[in-house]
């Protein structure tokens, strides 16, 4: 796969010969400022979601259209998951069933991570769920942090409504130190947070205002246990800035640096949480965000 990757030993002498941006991150890590130290033979990876090839998970990880019909086995889609052949990082579509003991399928409506290049803006409904609000809007170019491609993450912990938190892990059962990622709002989620919408006969979502938020609860696992959490806001009308205003709905790609506790992580899970919820049907705000340049050391 075309993955921006720099294999480097974490010795100071070799740092001097490596690229400066990666030196800065790893140097801070050794000083304990942003990361716990990795082993001397660890390699530094950046998953850019660009140039991925169909592999052991079957089906292309790239969306065929802004809805992503190929991410739904129930619609004849073939994408289940993708495994990076070098680092063994794995992501994909959740598997589930609407009935206890019923047919189990890989469908994006259960939650998942798929790759897209769409940034259509004419449609602000769920049929455009895989468009990011970034890049050359309406042209399907430049939507990623530094190229055309990015991942769209959907889901949260709501088993009553058959939705589950999506995640990345390692097919070889290994672990990694997660360093950082980029996040951005999707067209659909941004529109609902800013302007609201109606769904079904009576359902209403948003717009978000004072006291509201939509955030990502990033969960770091070691084995079967959640050992660390970090919160990333996609919309924040709770925590005021120094000038007394709220950050509001984020615009454009944002940098997220993981705390030093995200070391030896076997699974990174994304649980989207918000204040606009229904006691029966769960989260009203669309539970999506775009992700790019996921950086880790393994």
C-alpha positions in Angstrom: 0.0 0.0 0.0 1.1 3.6 -0.5 1.6 4.4 3.2 3.8 7.2 4.4 6.1 5.3 6.6 9.6 5.9 8.0 11.3 2.9 9.6 13.7 4.2 12.1 15.5 2.9 15.2 14.9 5.1 18.2 18.5 6.0 18.8 19.6 9.6 18.9 22.3 9.1 16.2 19.8 7.7 13.7 17.4 10.5 14.6 19.8 13.0 13.1 19.5 11.3 9.7 15.8 11.0 9.8 13.1 13.4 8.6 12.7 16.4 11.0 9.0 16.2 11.6 9.3 12.6 12.8 12.3 13.5 14.9 10.3 16.1 16.7 7.5 13.7 17.7 9.9 10.9 18.8 12.2 13.2 20.6 9.3 14.6 22.7 8.3 11.0 23.3 11.7 10.1 24.7 11.5 13.1 27.0 8.1 11.9 28.2 6.3 15.0 26.9 3.9 13.4 24.5 4.6 9.7 24.3 6.0 6.8 26.3 9.2 5.4 24.8 8.9 2.6 22.3 11.3 -0.3 21.9 14.6 0.3 20.0 13.5 -1.7 17.0 10.1 0.1 16.7 9.0 1.6 13.4 7.0 4.8 12.8 3.9 4.6 10.6 1.4 7.1 9.2 -1.8 5.6 7.8 -2.9 8.0 5.1 -5.7 5.8 3.6 -4.2 6.4 0.1 -3.2 3.7 -2.4 -4.7 0.8 -0.4 -5.2 -2.5 -2.2 -7.9 -5.1 -1.7 -6.4 -7.8 0.5 -7.3 -10.5 3.0 -10.5 -8.8 4.2 -12.0 -8.9 0.7 -13.5 -6.0 -1.3 -12.2 -2.5 -1.9 -11.9 -0.3 1.2 -12.8 2.7 -1.0 -16.4 3.9 -1.2 -18.0 3.6 -4.7 -20.4 6.5 -4.0 -21.1 9.0 -1.2 -23.4 6.6 0.6 -21.0 3.6 0.3 -23.2 0.8 -0.8 -20.2 -1.4 -1.2 -19.8 -1.2 2.6 -23.0 -3.1 3.1 -23.1 -6.9 2.7 -26.9 -6.7 2.8 -26.7 -4.6 -0.4 -24.2 -6.9 -2.1 -21.1 -5.0 -0.9 -17.9 -7.0 -0.5 -15.8 -4.8 1.9 -15.3 -6.3 5.3 -11.9 -5.1 6.6 -8.5 -4.1 5.5 -5.1 -5.2 6.9 -1.9 -3.2 6.2 0.6 -5.8 5.0 3.5 -4.2 6.8 2.3 -3.0 10.3 -0.8 -5.3 10.4 -3.1 -2.4 11.3 -6.7 -3.5 10.7 -9.9 -1.5 10.2 -13.2 -2.2 8.6 -17.0 -2.6 8.9 -18.6 -4.0 12.0 -20.4 -7.3 11.9 -23.9 -7.6 13.5 -27.5 -8.8 13.3 -30.8 -7.1 13.9 -32.2 -10.2 15.6 -30.7 -12.4 18.4 -29.5 -15.5 16.6 -30.3 -14.0 13.2 -28.2 -13.7 10.1 -25.0 -11.9 10.8 -23.6 -9.5 8.1 -20.9 -6.9 7.6 -22.8 -3.7 7.3 -21.8 -0.1 7.9 -25.0 0.7 9.7 -23.6 -1.4 12.6 -20.6 1.0 12.7 -17.3 0.9 10.9 -14.5 2.7 9.1 -14.3 3.0 5.3 -12.2 5.1 3.0 -13.6 7.9 0.8 -12.6 10.8 -1.5 -16.0 12.4 -1.6 -16.8 16.0 -0.5 -20.2 16.5 -2.2 -22.2 19.4 -0.6 -25.5 19.5 -2.5 -26.9 16.6 -0.4 -26.8 17.1 3.4 -28.6 13.9 4.3 -27.4 10.4 5.3 -27.2 9.5 1.6 -24.1 11.7 1.6 -22.6 10.1 4.7 -19.1 9.6 3.3 -18.4 13.2 2.3 -16.0 15.4 4.3 -16.5 19.1 4.7 -13.0 19.9 3.5 -10.9 20.4 0.3 -12.3 21.6 -3.0 -16.0 21.2 -2.0 -18.2 19.6 -4.6 -15.3 18.3 -6.7 -14.3 15.2 -4.8 -10.7 16.4 -4.7 -8.5 17.6 -1.9 -10.8 16.3 0.9 -8.0 14.5 2.8 -5.6 16.2 5.2 -2.9 16.4 2.5 -4.4 14.5 -0.5 -7.8 13.2 -1.8 -8.4 10.3 0.6 -9.4 9.9 4.2 -11.5 7.5 6.4 -15.0 8.1 7.6 -15.7 6.7 11.0 -19.3 5.9 12.0 -20.8 4.5 15.2 -21.1 4.6 19.0 -21.9 2.2 21.8 -25.7 1.6 21.4 -26.3 -2.2 21.3 -30.0 -1.6 21.9 -30.2 -0.1 18.4 -27.6 -2.4 17.0 -24.9 0.2 16.6 -21.4 -0.4 17.9 -18.2 1.6 18.3 -15.8 1.2 15.4 -12.1 0.5 16.0 -8.7 -0.2 14.6 -6.5 -3.1 15.9 -3.7 -5.3 14.7 -4.3 -8.6 12.8 -1.2 -10.1 14.3 -2.4 -9.5 17.8 0.3 -6.9 18.4 0.2 -3.5 20.1 1.4 0.0 19.3 2.0 3.5 20.7 -0.6 5.8 19.1 0.9 9.2 18.5 -1.7 11.4 16.7 -4.4 11.7 14.1 -6.3 14.4 12.1 -10.1 14.8 12.4 -12.7 16.7 10.5 -16.5 16.9 10.4 -18.4 15.3 7.6 -20.9 17.2 5.5 -23.9 15.4 7.0 -22.9 15.7 10.6 -21.8 19.3 10.3 -25.1 20.3 8.6 -27.2 18.7 11.4 -25.1 20.2 14.1 -25.4 23.7 12.6 -28.9 23.7 11.2 -30.7 20.6 12.5 -32.9 18.2 10.6 -36.0 16.0 10.9 -36.0 12.3 10.4 -38.8 9.8 10.2 -42.3 11.0 11.3 -41.4 12.9 14.4 -37.7 12.7 15.0 -35.7 15.9 15.3 -31.9 16.5 15.7 -30.0 19.7 16.5 -29.0 22.4 15.9 -26.5 22.3 18.7 -26.3 25.3 21.0 -25.1 26.4 24.5 -24.6 23.4 26.7 -24.3 20.9 23.8 -21.4 18.9 22.4 -20.5 16.1 20.1 -17.3 14.4 20.9 -15.2 11.3 20.2 -14.4 9.2 23.2 -11.1 7.5 22.1 -10.6 4.3 24.0 -7.3 2.6 24.3 -7.4 -1.1 25.0 -4.7 -3.4 26.4 -6.1 -6.9 25.7 -9.8 -6.9 26.6 -9.7 -3.9 29.0 -10.1 -0.2 28.3 -7.1 1.3 30.0 -7.1 4.9 28.8 -9.6 7.4 27.4 -9.3 10.8 25.6 -12.0 13.1 24.4 -11.9 15.0 21.1 -14.7 17.5 20.4 -16.4 17.8 17.0 -18.7 20.5 18.4 -18.2 22.2 21.7 -20.7 24.6 23.2 -19.6 23.8 26.8 -16.0 24.9 27.2 -15.5 28.6 26.6 -12.4 30.0 25.0 -10.4 32.8 26.7 -12.4 35.4 24.7 -15.6 34.0 26.3 -17.0 32.4 23.1 -17.5 28.7 22.4 -15.4 26.8 19.9 -18.7 25.6 18.3 -18.7 23.2 15.4 -15.1 22.5 14.2 -14.2 23.6 10.7 -11.5 22.0 8.7 -8.9 19.4 9.7 -7.8 19.5 13.3 -4.7 18.0 15.0 -5.2 15.5 17.8 -2.2 14.4 19.8 -2.7 11.4 22.1 -1.6 11.4 25.7 1.4 9.5 26.8 -0.9 6.8 28.2 -1.7 5.5 24.7 1.2 3.1 24.7 1.1 -0.7 24.3 -2.4 -0.3 22.9 -3.9 -3.4 21.2 -7.1 -1.7 20.0 -8.1 1.9 19.5 -11.9 2.4 19.7 -14.0 5.4 18.7 -17.2 6.0 20.7 -19.1 9.1 19.6 -21.0 10.8 22.4 -23.4 13.8 22.4 -25.9 15.7 24.4 -28.7 15.5 21.8 -30.0 12.1 22.6 -33.3 10.2 22.7 -34.0 7.8 25.6 -35.2 5.1 23.2 -33.4 5.8 19.9 -30.1 7.0 21.2 -27.9 9.7 19.7 -29.9 12.1 17.5 -26.8 13.9 16.1 -25.2 11.9 13.2 -22.3 9.9 14.7 -19.6 10.5 12.1 -16.2 12.0 11.7 -13.5 12.0 9.1 -10.0 10.7 10.1 -6.6 11.0 8.4 -2.9 10.5 9.1 -3.3 8.1 12.0 0.3 7.9 13.4 1.6 5.1 15.5 4.8 3.3 16.5 5.0 -0.5 16.4 
